[in-house]
Every structure is written in C-alpha cells, then in structure tokens.
Amino acid sequence: MAKRLKNRSWSKRLATSSISSPGLETYLGIADTSQLEGALKLLIDDLNYLNASDRGFMKLSVTAGGITTDWEYVNSVTSEMFVSTVKNTISI
C-alpha cells in the first residue's frame, strides 16, 4: 500500500504471513482461494499482490538504488527437503 504526497509515493507496505501459517482457506473453511483473492483485490485499491493458498517467505534485497522483493513459495512445510519457487517479484 503506497502513501502518496503530490502524486509521489513515499512509502510502501510489504507483508507476508508465516511460512507455517495454516492459511486463509483453513480459517475460512474453503478449498479454493481464487475467488477470495479476486474479491480482496477489488475491495483493496492498493493491493498489488495476494497469494492466499501457498506457503513461503518474502526475500528483500535492499540497495541504495531501490528494493526488490521476491515472494518464494515452498512445496512442503512439513519436510526438511523442499523446493522453493519465486512466484512474484516487485521492485520499488
């Protein structure tokens, strides 16, 4: 979510849930989160990305020139062996 001052962004909010979070589908008792994701994107103007079903983490790369955020998701949260995949990247 960006805060604007004279049409210029001066802040961004980046967030992720815990890698071991049960997820929205567990709390809401739904199997498919795609409709929920679509509805939330319509309701929240500044929401640029939402993945409510996969588990993973957010990796920030911070330099003097900017910030790059990768959302990496893992194929297992119960095994010591896992594969991670970057599913979204945002550069600020």
C-alpha positions, 0 to 999 in steps of 0.5 A: 500500500503506497502513501502518496504526497503530490502524486509521489509515493513515499512509502510502501507496505510489504507483508507476508504471513508465516511460512507455517501459517495454516492459511486463509482457506483453513480459517475460512473453511474453503478449498479454493482461494481464487475467488477470495483473492479476486474479491480482496483485490477489488475491495483493496485499491492498493493491493498489488499482490495476494497469494492466499493458498501457498506457503513461503517467505518474502526475500528483500534485497535492499540497495541504495538504488531501490528494493526488490522483493521476491515472494518464494513459495515452498512445496512442503512445510512439513519436510526438511527437503523442499523446493522453493519457487519465486512466484512474484517479484516487485521492485520499488 
